[in-house]
Amino acid sequence: IDLHQWSESEFAKQIPKMEAAAVTVNRDDEKEFYFRAFGISQSDYTNYVEAVKQNGFDNVEYEKDRQFKAQNAIGTVVTCTYTPIDEELSVRLYQK
């Protein structure tokens, strides 16, 4: 099993690649990219959200300690959900 999965799609390139102990891609097509990253700290989550914003997701719907949702200029939406007890970050990128 590949513990460091990622996408090569143009759609997924809208967000930064996540570096983590393990990353699994659960969906990867032209309308949605969804991955889960493991071994994530609170600061890893915060840093990733900042990197996502720097990639153009600056129309922020909400930004909390464990949840983030924003849209970019072309209407792609990203959600990030951090679960501290599991040290897990789930990220979904989708076309609205």
C-alpha angles and dihedrals in degrees: 000000000000107000093190105054123167141158130257092199123122088231093059092047088075088082130048120263111258117236110206144136087268135001124189124190112216099176132015121169139117093283104036141027117186127176140167123213124198134203091040124158127203090257091050088055093047092048092049092051089051090050091050090052090050088054089065103274092126100133092091119194093181139347121191138155091273107015136055132174128177144151131221129220094272094052101259112145126211127194125189122191122185122200108191097190090058094033085230133146119195117194127187123188116188144159112249 
